[in-house]
């Protein structure tokens, strides 16, 4: 979960994405070693392109060409 949140925050802080929706839930899984059901956390983060996305990507591409 930490990785997903970190990536979303980096994209938002760099102006590449806007947050549309965040939801959390738990999912049932089976513990392989014990065979018992366990619950794990699940996070869903939906992002969309920011209005500046295309401009920022074009500027980054120009920097790489130089």
PDB file of N, H, CA, C and O in Angstrom:
ATOM      1  N   UNK A   1       0.831  -1.191   0.000  1.00  0.00           N
ATOM      2  CA  UNK A   1       0.000   0.000   0.000  1.00  0.00           C
ATOM      3  C   UNK A   1       0.871   1.249   0.000  1.00  0.00           C
ATOM      4  O   UNK A   1       0.551   2.226  -0.677  1.00  0.00           O
ATOM      5  N   UNK A   2       1.952   1.229   0.739  1.00  0.00           N
ATOM      6  H   UNK A   2       2.213   0.436   1.289  1.00  0.00           H
ATOM      7  CA  UNK A   2       2.813   2.409   0.833  1.00  0.00           C
ATOM      8  C   UNK A   2       3.359   2.810  -0.531  1.00  0.00           C
ATOM      9  O   UNK A   2       3.459   4.000  -0.827  1.00  0.00           O
ATOM     10  N   UNK A   3       3.710   1.847  -1.358  1.00  0.00           N
ATOM     11  H   UNK A   3       3.629   0.879  -1.117  1.00  0.00           H
ATOM     12  CA  UNK A   3       4.251   2.147  -2.684  1.00  0.00           C
ATOM     13  C   UNK A   3       3.211   2.837  -3.555  1.00  0.00           C
ATOM     14  O   UNK A   3       3.525   3.803  -4.250  1.00  0.00           O
ATOM     15  N   UNK A   4       1.985   2.354  -3.522  1.00  0.00           N
ATOM     16  H   UNK A   4       1.730   1.570  -2.957  1.00  0.00           H
ATOM     17  CA  UNK A   4       0.913   2.944  -4.330  1.00  0.00           C
ATOM     18  C   UNK A   4       0.668   4.392  -3.912  1.00  0.00           C
ATOM     19  O   UNK A   4       0.519   5.271  -4.760  1.00  0.00           O
ATOM     20  N   UNK A   5       0.628   4.631  -2.625  1.00  0.00           N
ATOM     21  H   UNK A   5       0.749   3.917  -1.936  1.00  0.00           H
ATOM     22  CA  UNK A   5       0.402   5.983  -2.113  1.00  0.00           C
ATOM     23  C   UNK A   5       1.569   6.887  -2.488  1.00  0.00           C
ATOM     24  O   UNK A   5       1.356   8.038  -2.867  1.00  0.00           O
ATOM     25  N   UNK A   6       2.786   6.392  -2.389  1.00  0.00           N
ATOM     26  H   UNK A   6       2.959   5.457  -2.080  1.00  0.00           H
ATOM     27  CA  UNK A   6       3.972   7.178  -2.732  1.00  0.00           C
ATOM     28  C   UNK A   6       3.963   7.577  -4.202  1.00  0.00           C
ATOM     29  O   UNK A   6       4.216   8.737  -4.528  1.00  0.00           O
ATOM     30  N   UNK A   7       3.678   6.638  -5.084  1.00  0.00           N
ATOM     31  H   UNK A   7       3.473   5.696  -4.819  1.00  0.00           H
ATOM     32  CA  UNK A   7       3.645   6.935  -6.522  1.00  0.00           C
ATOM     33  C   UNK A   7       2.557   7.964  -6.825  1.00  0.00           C
ATOM     34  O   UNK A   7       2.783   8.899  -7.593  1.00  0.00           O
ATOM     35  N   UNK A   8       1.391   7.797  -6.233  1.00  0.00           N
ATOM     36  H   UNK A   8       1.207   7.037  -5.609  1.00  0.00           H
ATOM     37  CA  UNK A   8       0.297   8.748  -6.453  1.00  0.00           C
ATOM     38  C   UNK A   8       0.690  10.145  -5.983  1.00  0.00           C
ATOM     39  O   UNK A   8       0.414  11.127  -6.672  1.00  0.00           O
ATOM     40  N   UNK A   9       1.323  10.247  -4.832  1.00  0.00           N
ATOM     41  H   UNK A   9       1.548   9.450  -4.272  1.00  0.00           H
ATOM     42  CA  UNK A   9       1.743  11.545  -4.306  1.00  0.00           C
ATOM     43  C   UNK A   9       2.805  12.190  -5.190  1.00  0.00           C
ATOM     44  O   UNK A   9       2.770  13.401  -5.407  1.00  0.00           O
ATOM     45  N   UNK A  10       3.742  11.408  -5.698  1.00  0.00           N
ATOM     46  H   UNK A  10       3.770  10.424  -5.522  1.00  0.00           H
ATOM     47  CA  UNK A  10       4.781  11.952  -6.588  1.00  0.00           C
ATOM     48  C   UNK A  10       4.144  12.514  -7.852  1.00  0.00           C
ATOM     49  O   UNK A  10       4.483  13.616  -8.281  1.00  0.00           O
ATOM     50  N   UNK A  11       3.227  11.763  -8.447  1.00  0.00           N
ATOM     51  H   UNK A  11       2.953  10.867  -8.098  1.00  0.00           H
ATOM     52  CA  UNK A  11       2.562  12.233  -9.666  1.00  0.00           C
ATOM     53  C   UNK A  11       1.767  13.514  -9.401  1.00  0.00           C
ATOM     54  O   UNK A  11       1.787  14.440 -10.212  1.00  0.00           O
ATOM     55  N   UNK A  12       1.075  13.564  -8.277  1.00  0.00           N
ATOM     56  H   UNK A  12       1.058  12.811  -7.618  1.00  0.00           H
ATOM     57  CA  UNK A  12       0.298  14.761  -7.934  1.00  0.00           C
ATOM     58  C   UNK A  12       1.211  15.945  -7.648  1.00  0.00           C
ATOM     59  O   UNK A  12       0.955  17.049  -8.129  1.00  0.00           O
ATOM     60  N   UNK A  13       2.267  15.735  -6.878  1.00  0.00           N
ATOM     61  H   UNK A  13       2.475  14.838  -6.487  1.00  0.00           H
ATOM     62  CA  UNK A  13       3.174  16.832  -6.518  1.00  0.00           C
ATOM     63  C   UNK A  13       3.923  17.385  -7.715  1.00  0.00           C
ATOM     64  O   UNK A  13       4.285  18.562  -7.726  1.00  0.00           O
ATOM     65  N   UNK A  14       4.164  16.551  -8.729  1.00  0.00           N
ATOM     66  H   UNK A  14       3.870  15.596  -8.719  1.00  0.00           H
ATOM     67  CA  UNK A  14       4.848  17.011  -9.938  1.00  0.00           C
ATOM     68  C   UNK A  14       3.881  17.597 -10.957  1.00  0.00           C
ATOM     69  O   UNK A  14       4.294  17.980 -12.052  1.00  0.00           O
ATOM     70  N   UNK A  15       2.602  17.671 -10.610  1.00  0.00           N
ATOM     71  H   UNK A  15       2.267  17.360  -9.721  1.00  0.00           H
ATOM     72  CA  UNK A  15       1.614  18.283 -11.495  1.00  0.00           C
ATOM     73  C   UNK A  15       1.174  17.404 -12.641  1.00  0.00           C
ATOM     74  O   UNK A  15       0.530  17.888 -13.572  1.00  0.00           O
ATOM     75  N   UNK A  16       1.501  16.123 -12.602  1.00  0.00           N
ATOM     76  H   UNK A  16       2.023  15.729 -11.845  1.00  0.00           H
ATOM     77  CA  UNK A  16       1.152  15.227 -13.701  1.00  0.00           C
ATOM     78  C   UNK A  16      -0.231  14.602 -13.556  1.00  0.00           C
ATOM     79  O   UNK A  16      -0.821  14.177 -14.549  1.00  0.00           O
ATOM     80  N   UNK A  17      -0.753  14.541 -12.341  1.00  0.00           N
ATOM     81  H   UNK A  17      -0.274  14.887 -11.535  1.00  0.00           H
ATOM     82  CA  UNK A  17      -2.025  13.851 -12.120  1.00  0.00           C
ATOM     83  C   UNK A  17      -2.879  14.597 -11.107  1.00  0.00           C
ATOM     84  O   UNK A  17      -2.388  15.371 -10.285  1.00  0.00           O
ATOM     85  N   UNK A  18      -4.172  14.334 -11.201  1.00  0.00           N
ATOM     86  H   UNK A  18      -4.570  13.705 -11.869  1.00  0.00           H
ATOM     87  CA  UNK A  18      -5.127  14.833 -10.214  1.00  0.00           C
ATOM     88  C   UNK A  18      -5.855  13.632  -9.626  1.00  0.00           C
ATOM     89  O   UNK A  18      -6.119  12.644 -10.311  1.00  0.00           O
ATOM     90  N   UNK A  19      -6.166  13.741  -8.367  1.00  0.00           N
ATOM     91  H   UNK A  19      -5.951  14.544  -7.810  1.00  0.00           H
ATOM     92  CA  UNK A  19      -6.831  12.653  -7.653  1.00  0.00           C
ATOM     93  C   UNK A  19      -8.323  12.682  -7.962  1.00  0.00           C
ATOM     94  O   UNK A  19      -8.973  13.720  -7.834  1.00  0.00           O
ATOM     95  N   UNK A  20      -8.856  11.534  -8.370  1.00  0.00           N
ATOM     96  H   UNK A  20      -8.328  10.692  -8.475  1.00  0.00           H
ATOM     97  CA  UNK A  20     -10.282  11.450  -8.654  1.00  0.00           C
ATOM     98  C   UNK A  20     -11.035  10.710  -7.556  1.00  0.00           C
ATOM     99  O   UNK A  20     -12.136  11.105  -7.173  1.00  0.00           O
ATOM    100  N   UNK A  21     -10.436   9.634  -7.052  1.00  0.00           N
ATOM    101  H   UNK A  21      -9.541   9.313  -7.363  1.00  0.00           H
ATOM    102  CA  UNK A  21     -11.135   8.832  -6.047  1.00  0.00           C
ATOM    103  C   UNK A  21     -10.132   7.999  -5.262  1.00  0.00           C
ATOM    104  O   UNK A  21      -9.147   7.508  -5.814  1.00  0.00           O
ATOM    105  N   UNK A  22     -10.395   7.848  -3.964  1.00  0.00           N
ATOM    106  H   UNK A  22     -11.195   8.247  -3.516  1.00  0.00           H
ATOM    107  CA  UNK A  22      -9.613   6.950  -3.116  1.00  0.00           C
ATOM    108  C   UNK A  22     -10.606   6.093  -2.347  1.00  0.00           C
ATOM    109  O   UNK A  22     -11.559   6.608  -1.762  1.00  0.00           O
ATOM    110  N   UNK A  23     -10.380   4.789  -2.350  1.00  0.00           N
ATOM    111  H   UNK A  23      -9.605   4.370  -2.825  1.00  0.00           H
ATOM    112  CA  UNK A  23     -11.231   3.908  -1.547  1.00  0.00           C
ATOM    113  C   UNK A  23     -10.362   2.853  -0.877  1.00  0.00           C
ATOM    114  O   UNK A  23      -9.331   2.437  -1.406  1.00  0.00           O
ATOM    115  N   UNK A  24     -10.803   2.440   0.286  1.00  0.00           N
ATOM    116  H   UNK A  24     -11.640   2.777   0.716  1.00  0.00           H
ATOM    117  CA  UNK A  24     -10.105   1.390   1.019  1.00  0.00           C
ATOM    118  C   UNK A  24     -11.096   0.291   1.359  1.00  0.00           C
ATOM    119  O   UNK A  24     -12.292   0.536   1.517  1.00  0.00           O
ATOM    120  N   UNK A  25     -10.581  -0.915   1.466  1.00  0.00           N
ATOM    121  H   UNK A  25      -9.610  -1.115   1.338  1.00  0.00           H
ATOM    122  CA  UNK A  25     -11.416  -2.053   1.844  1.00  0.00           C
ATOM    123  C   UNK A  25     -10.501  -3.161   2.344  1.00  0.00           C
ATOM    124  O   UNK A  25      -9.278  -3.024   2.360  1.00  0.00           O
ATOM    125  N   UNK A  26     -11.112  -4.240   2.745  1.00  0.00           N
ATOM    126  H   UNK A  26     -12.106  -4.352   2.732  1.00  0.00           H
ATOM    127  CA  UNK A  26     -10.344  -5.428   3.108  1.00  0.00           C
ATOM    128  C   UNK A  26     -10.772  -6.565   2.199  1.00  0.00           C
ATOM    129  O   UNK A  26     -11.924  -6.641   1.772  1.00  0.00           O
ATOM    130  N   UNK A  27      -9.831  -7.441   1.913  1.00  0.00           N
ATOM    131  H   UNK A  27      -8.895  -7.379   2.260  1.00  0.00           H
ATOM    132  CA  UNK A  27     -10.134  -8.614   1.098  1.00  0.00           C
ATOM    133  C   UNK A  27      -9.773  -9.856   1.896  1.00  0.00           C
ATOM    134  O   UNK A  27      -8.829  -9.854   2.685  1.00  0.00           O
ATOM    135  N   UNK A  28     -10.532 -10.903   1.677  1.00  0.00           N
ATOM    136  H   UNK A  28     -11.299 -10.904   1.036  1.00  0.00           H
ATOM    137  CA  UNK A  28     -10.271 -12.173   2.352  1.00  0.00           C
ATOM    138  C   UNK A  28      -9.289 -12.989   1.529  1.00  0.00           C
ATOM    139  O   UNK A  28      -9.461 -13.155   0.322  1.00  0.00           O
ATOM    140  N   UNK A  29      -8.271 -13.491   2.186  1.00  0.00           N
ATOM    141  H   UNK A  29      -8.132 -13.356   3.167  1.00  0.00           H
ATOM    142  CA  UNK A  29      -7.276 -14.350   1.544  1.00  0.00           C
ATOM    143  C   UNK A  29      -7.056 -15.556   2.439  1.00  0.00           C
ATOM    144  O   UNK A  29      -7.445 -15.557   3.607  1.00  0.00           O
ATOM    145  N   UNK A  30      -6.437 -16.570   1.887  1.00  0.00           N
ATOM    146  H   UNK A  30      -6.121 -16.569   0.938  1.00  0.00           H
ATOM    147  CA  UNK A  30      -6.137 -17.760   2.670  1.00  0.00           C
ATOM    148  C   UNK A  30      -4.652 -17.766   2.992  1.00  0.00           C
ATOM    149  O   UNK A  30      -3.813 -17.629   2.102  1.00  0.00           O
ATOM    150  N   UNK A  31      -4.336 -17.925   4.268  1.00  0.00           N
ATOM    151  H   UNK A  31      -5.018 -18.036   4.991  1.00  0.00           H
ATOM    152  CA  UNK A  31      -2.949 -18.017   4.726  1.00  0.00           C
ATOM    153  C   UNK A  31      -2.387 -19.347   4.231  1.00  0.00           C
ATOM    154  O   UNK A  31      -2.849 -20.412   4.639  1.00  0.00           O
ATOM    155  N   UNK A  32      -1.389 -19.281   3.350  1.00  0.00           N
ATOM    156  H   UNK A  32      -1.013 -18.416   3.018  1.00  0.00           H
ATOM    157  CA  UNK A  32      -0.829 -20.501   2.743  1.00  0.00           C
ATOM    158  C   UNK A  32      -0.240 -21.449   3.781  1.00  0.00           C
ATOM    159  O   UNK A  32      -0.414 -22.663   3.679  1.00  0.00           O
ATOM    160  N   UNK A  33       0.451 -20.911   4.772  1.00  0.00           N
ATOM    161  H   UNK A  33       0.593 -19.925   4.855  1.00  0.00           H
ATOM    162  CA  UNK A  33       1.138 -21.780   5.730  1.00  0.00           C
ATOM    163  C   UNK A  33       0.177 -22.420   6.730  1.00  0.00           C
ATOM    164  O   UNK A  33       0.392 -23.556   7.155  1.00  0.00           O
ATOM    165  N   UNK A  34      -0.872 -21.706   7.105  1.00  0.00           N
ATOM    166  H   UNK A  34      -1.047 -20.783   6.760  1.00  0.00           H
ATOM    167  CA  UNK A  34      -1.794 -22.232   8.117  1.00  0.00           C
ATOM    168  C   UNK A  34      -3.130 -22.675   7.543  1.00  0.00           C
ATOM    169  O   UNK A  34      -3.874 -23.407   8.196  1.00  0.00           O
ATOM    170  N   UNK A  35      -3.441 -22.236   6.321  1.00  0.00           N
ATOM    171  H   UNK A  35      -2.837 -21.641   5.791  1.00  0.00           H
ATOM    172  CA  UNK A  35      -4.705 -22.609   5.707  1.00  0.00           C
ATOM    173  C   UNK A  35      -5.908 -21.867   6.254  1.00  0.00           C
ATOM    174  O   UNK A  35      -7.048 -22.209   5.939  1.00  0.00           O
ATOM    175  N   UNK A  36      -5.664 -20.854   7.070  1.00  0.00           N
ATOM    176  H   UNK A  36      -4.738 -20.575   7.325  1.00  0.00           H
ATOM    177  CA  UNK A  36      -6.769 -20.089   7.654  1.00  0.00           C
ATOM    178  C   UNK A  36      -7.057 -18.854   6.805  1.00  0.00           C
ATOM    179  O   UNK A  36      -6.163 -18.311   6.156  1.00  0.00           O
ATOM    180  N   UNK A  37      -8.313 -18.421   6.819  1.00  0.00           N
ATOM    181  H   UNK A  37      -9.039 -18.862   7.346  1.00  0.00           H
ATOM    182  CA  UNK A  37      -8.612 -17.166   6.106  1.00  0.00           C
ATOM    183  C   UNK A  37      -8.073 -15.965   6.888  1.00  0.00           C
ATOM    184  O   UNK A  37      -8.157 -15.922   8.115  1.00  0.00           O
ATOM    185  N   UNK A  38      -7.526 -15.007   6.170  1.00  0.00           N
ATOM    186  H   UNK A  38      -7.457 -15.042   5.173  1.00  0.00           H
ATOM    187  CA  UNK A  38      -7.036 -13.771   6.782  1.00  0.00           C
ATOM    188  C   UNK A  38      -7.564 -12.594   5.968  1.00  0.00           C
ATOM    189  O   UNK A  38      -7.944 -12.757   4.809  1.00  0.00           O
ATOM    190  N   UNK A  39      -7.585 -11.424   6.569  1.00  0.00           N
ATOM    191  H   UNK A  39      -7.276 -11.291   7.511  1.00  0.00           H
ATOM    192  CA  UNK A  39      -8.005 -10.223   5.868  1.00  0.00           C
ATOM    193  C   UNK A  39      -6.793  -9.343   5.601  1.00  0.00           C
ATOM    194  O   UNK A  39      -5.929  -9.164   6.459  1.00  0.00           O
ATOM    195  N   UNK A  40      -6.752  -8.797   4.386  1.00  0.00           N
ATOM    196  H   UNK A  40      -7.454  -8.943   3.689  1.00  0.00           H
ATOM    197  CA  UNK A  40      -5.675  -7.887   4.006  1.00  0.00           C
ATOM    198  C   UNK A  40      -6.287  -6.571   3.558  1.00  0.00           C
ATOM    199  O   UNK A  40      -7.397  -6.533   3.028  1.00  0.00           O
ATOM    200  N   UNK A  41      -5.548  -5.498   3.779  1.00  0.00           N
ATOM    201  H   UNK A  41      -4.647  -5.529   4.209  1.00  0.00           H
ATOM    202  CA  UNK A  41      -6.009  -4.174   3.375  1.00  0.00           C
ATOM    203  C   UNK A  41      -5.851  -4.001   1.870  1.00  0.00           C
ATOM    204  O   UNK A  41      -4.907  -4.512   1.267  1.00  0.00           O
ATOM    205  N   UNK A  42      -6.781  -3.280   1.280  1.00  0.00           N
ATOM    206  H   UNK A  42      -7.548  -2.865   1.769  1.00  0.00           H
ATOM    207  CA  UNK A  42      -6.733  -2.978  -0.148  1.00  0.00           C
ATOM    208  C   UNK A  42      -7.010  -1.488  -0.307  1.00  0.00           C
ATOM    209  O   UNK A  42      -7.932  -0.959   0.313  1.00  0.00           O
ATOM    210  N   UNK A  43      -6.221  -0.812  -1.129  1.00  0.00           N
ATOM    211  H   UNK A  43      -5.471  -1.242  -1.633  1.00  0.00           H
ATOM    212  CA  UNK A  43      -6.452   0.602  -1.408  1.00  0.00           C
ATOM    213  C   UNK A  43      -6.551   0.767  -2.921  1.00  0.00           C
ATOM    214  O   UNK A  43      -5.792   0.162  -3.678  1.00  0.00           O
ATOM    215  N   UNK A  44      -7.493   1.593  -3.342  1.00  0.00           N
ATOM    216  H   UNK A  44      -8.109   2.085  -2.726  1.00  0.00           H
ATOM    217  CA  UNK A  44      -7.660   1.884  -4.760  1.00  0.00           C
ATOM    218  C   UNK A  44      -7.583   3.393  -4.920  1.00  0.00           C
ATOM    219  O   UNK A  44      -8.375   4.130  -4.333  1.00  0.00           O
ATOM    220  N   UNK A  45      -6.622   3.850  -5.721  1.00  0.00           N
ATOM    221  H   UNK A  45      -5.979   3.251  -6.198  1.00  0.00           H
ATOM    222  CA  UNK A  45      -6.440   5.278  -5.969  1.00  0.00           C
ATOM    223  C   UNK A  45      -6.621   5.500  -7.463  1.00  0.00           C
ATOM    224  O   UNK A  45      -5.878   4.955  -8.279  1.00  0.00           O
ATOM    225  N   UNK A  46      -7.610   6.302  -7.806  1.00  0.00           N
ATOM    226  H   UNK A  46      -8.213   6.745  -7.142  1.00  0.00           H
ATOM    227  CA  UNK A  46      -7.870   6.598  -9.213  1.00  0.00           C
ATOM    228  C   UNK A  46      -7.377   8.010  -9.489  1.00  0.00           C
ATOM    229  O   UNK A  46      -7.814   8.975  -8.863  1.00  0.00           O
ATOM    230  N   UNK A  47      -6.454   8.107 -10.444  1.00  0.00           N
ATOM    231  H   UNK A  47      -6.099   7.323 -10.953  1.00  0.00           H
ATOM    232  CA  UNK A  47      -5.877   9.388 -10.841  1.00  0.00           C
ATOM    233  C   UNK A  47      -6.262   9.689 -12.282  1.00  0.00           C
ATOM    234  O   UNK A  47      -6.535   8.782 -13.068  1.00  0.00           O
ATOM    235  N   UNK A  48      -6.280  10.957 -12.611  1.00  0.00           N
ATOM    236  H   UNK A  48      -6.058  11.694 -11.973  1.00  0.00           H
ATOM    237  CA  UNK A  48      -6.487  11.385 -13.984  1.00  0.00           C
ATOM    238  C   UNK A  48      -5.359  12.317 -14.388  1.00  0.00           C
ATOM    239  O   UNK A  48      -4.658  12.868 -13.538  1.00  0.00           O
ATOM    240  N   UNK A  49      -5.191  12.488 -15.684  1.00  0.00           N
ATOM    241  H   UNK A  49      -5.760  12.041 -16.374  1.00  0.00           H
ATOM    242  CA  UNK A  49      -4.166  13.414 -16.169  1.00  0.00           C
ATOM    243  C   UNK A  49      -4.520  14.831 -15.758  1.00  0.00           C
ATOM    244  O   UNK A  49      -5.684  15.232 -15.794  1.00  0.00           O
ATOM    245  N   UNK A  50      -3.508  15.578 -15.370  1.00  0.00           N
ATOM    246  H   UNK A  50      -2.563  15.252 -15.341  1.00  0.00           H
ATOM    247  CA  UNK A  50      -3.732  16.989 -15.045  1.00  0.00           C
ATOM    248  C   UNK A  50      -3.834  17.786 -16.344  1.00  0.00           C
ATOM    249  O   UNK A  50      -3.486  17.298 -17.419  1.00  0.00           O
ATOM    250  N   UNK A  51      -4.314  19.013 -16.220  1.00  0.00           N
ATOM    251  H   UNK A  51      -4.596  19.409 -15.346  1.00  0.00           H
ATOM    252  CA  UNK A  51      -4.414  19.870 -17.405  1.00  0.00           C
ATOM    253  C   UNK A  51      -3.038  20.184 -17.981  1.00  0.00           C
ATOM    254  O   UNK A  51      -2.910  20.405 -19.185  1.00  0.00           O
ATOM    255  N   UNK A  52      -2.006  20.205 -17.137  1.00  0.00           N
ATOM    256  H   UNK A  52      -2.110  20.025 -16.159  1.00  0.00           H
ATOM    257  CA  UNK A  52      -0.646  20.525 -17.584  1.00  0.00           C
ATOM    258  C   UNK A  52       0.127  19.289 -18.040  1.00  0.00           C
ATOM    259  O   UNK A  52       1.288  19.411 -18.430  1.00  0.00           O
ATOM    260  N   UNK A  53      -0.477  18.112 -18.002  1.00  0.00           N
ATOM    261  H   UNK A  53      -1.420  18.012 -17.684  1.00  0.00           H
ATOM    262  CA  UNK A  53       0.241  16.867 -18.281  1.00  0.00           C
ATOM    263  C   UNK A  53       0.984  16.915 -19.618  1.00  0.00           C
ATOM    264  O   UNK A  53       2.187  16.660 -19.666  1.00  0.00           O
ATOM    265  N   UNK A  54       0.278  17.239 -20.700  1.00  0.00           N
ATOM    266  H   UNK A  54      -0.700  17.446 -20.661  1.00  0.00           H
ATOM    267  CA  UNK A  54       0.908  17.228 -22.027  1.00  0.00           C
ATOM    268  C   UNK A  54       2.038  18.251 -22.131  1.00  0.00           C
ATOM    269  O   UNK A  54       3.071  17.978 -22.742  1.00  0.00           O
ATOM    270  N   UNK A  55       1.842  19.428 -21.534  1.00  0.00           N
ATOM    271  H   UNK A  55       1.002  19.650 -21.038  1.00  0.00           H
ATOM    272  CA  UNK A  55       2.896  20.452 -21.558  1.00  0.00           C
ATOM    273  C   UNK A  55       4.126  19.995 -20.780  1.00  0.00           C
ATOM    274  O   UNK A  55       5.254  20.183 -21.234  1.00  0.00           O
ATOM    275  N   UNK A  56       3.910  19.397 -19.610  1.00  0.00           N
ATOM    276  H   UNK A  56       2.993  19.244 -19.242  1.00  0.00           H
ATOM    277  CA  UNK A  56       5.033  18.917 -18.797  1.00  0.00           C
ATOM    278  C   UNK A  56       5.788  17.784 -19.495  1.00  0.00           C
ATOM    279  O   UNK A  56       7.017  17.735 -19.443  1.00  0.00           O
ATOM    280  N   UNK A  57       5.070  16.886 -20.138  1.00  0.00           N
ATOM    281  H   UNK A  57       4.071  16.926 -20.181  1.00  0.00           H
ATOM    282  CA  UNK A  57       5.723  15.776 -20.839  1.00  0.00           C
ATOM    283  C   UNK A  57       6.500  16.284 -22.053  1.00  0.00           C
ATOM    284  O   UNK A  57       7.588  15.786 -22.342  1.00  0.00           O
ATOM    285  N   UNK A  58       5.957  17.262 -22.761  1.00  0.00           N
ATOM    286  H   UNK A  58       5.073  17.667 -22.527  1.00  0.00           H
ATOM    287  CA  UNK A  58       6.660  17.833 -23.914  1.00  0.00           C
ATOM    288  C   UNK A  58       7.937  18.534 -23.464  1.00  0.00           C
ATOM    289  O   UNK A  58       8.974  18.413 -24.115  1.00  0.00           O
ATOM    290  N   UNK A  59       7.868  19.265 -22.356  1.00  0.00           N
ATOM    291  H   UNK A  59       7.025  19.363 -21.826  1.00  0.00           H
ATOM    292  CA  UNK A  59       9.058  19.952 -21.837  1.00  0.00           C
ATOM    293  C   UNK A  59      10.115  18.945 -21.407  1.00  0.00           C
ATOM    294  O   UNK A  59      11.304  19.160 -21.638  1.00  0.00           O
ATOM    295  N   UNK A  60       9.696  17.857 -20.788  1.00  0.00           N
ATOM    296  H   UNK A  60       8.730  17.682 -20.600  1.00  0.00           H
ATOM    297  CA  UNK A  60      10.653  16.828 -20.365  1.00  0.00           C
ATOM    298  C   UNK A  60      11.300  16.163 -21.575  1.00  0.00           C
ATOM    299  O   UNK A  60      12.490  15.849 -21.544  1.00  0.00           O
ATOM    300  N   UNK A  61      10.538  15.947 -22.631  1.00  0.00           N
ATOM    301  H   UNK A  61       9.572  16.202 -22.656  1.00  0.00           H
ATOM    302  CA  UNK A  61      11.086  15.336 -23.845  1.00  0.00           C
ATOM    303  C   UNK A  61      12.108  16.270 -24.495  1.00  0.00           C
ATOM    304  O   UNK A  61      13.135  15.812 -24.996  1.00  0.00           O
ATOM    305  N   UNK A  62      11.833  17.562 -24.490  1.00  0.00           N
ATOM    306  H   UNK A  62      10.999  17.934 -24.083  1.00  0.00           H
ATOM    307  CA  UNK A  62      12.779  18.531 -25.056  1.00  0.00           C
ATOM    308  C   UNK A  62      14.084  18.545 -24.275  1.00  0.00           C
ATOM    309  O   UNK A  62      15.159  18.640 -24.868  1.00  0.00           O
ATOM    310  N   UNK A  63      14.002  18.452 -22.955  1.00  0.00           N
ATOM    311  H   UNK A  63      13.129  18.375 -22.474  1.00  0.00           H
ATOM    312  CA  UNK A  63      15.210  18.441 -22.124  1.00  0.00           C
ATOM    313  C   UNK A  63      16.078  17.231 -22.437  1.00  0.00           C
ATOM    314  O   UNK A  63      17.305  17.328 -22.435  1.00  0.00           O
ATOM    315  N   UNK A  64      15.448  16.096 -22.705  1.00  0.00           N
ATOM    316  H   UNK A  64      14.451  16.017 -22.707  1.00  0.00           H
ATOM    317  CA  UNK A  64      16.214  14.878 -23.005  1.00  0.00           C
ATOM    318  C   UNK A  64      16.894  14.962 -24.365  1.00  0.00           C
ATOM    319  O   UNK A  64      17.951  14.365 -24.566  1.00  0.00           O
ATOM    320  N   UNK A  65      16.303  15.692 -25.292  1.00  0.00           N
ATOM    321  H   UNK A  65      15.445  16.178 -25.128  1.00  0.00           H
ATOM    322  CA  UNK A  65      16.879  15.808 -26.632  1.00  0.00           C
ATOM    323  C   UNK A  65      18.097  16.721 -26.646  1.00  0.00           C
ATOM    324  O   UNK A  65      18.960  16.581 -27.513  1.00  0.00           O
ATOM    325  N   UNK A  66      18.180  17.639 -25.716  1.00  0.00           N
ATOM    326  H   UNK A  66      17.478  17.752 -25.012  1.00  0.00           H
ATOM    327  CA  UNK A  66      19.277  18.624 -25.702  1.00  0.00           C
ATOM    328  C   UNK A  66      20.533  18.029 -25.185  1.00  0.00           C
ATOM    329  O   UNK A  66      21.553  18.713 -25.105  1.00  0.00           O
TER     330      UNK A  66
END
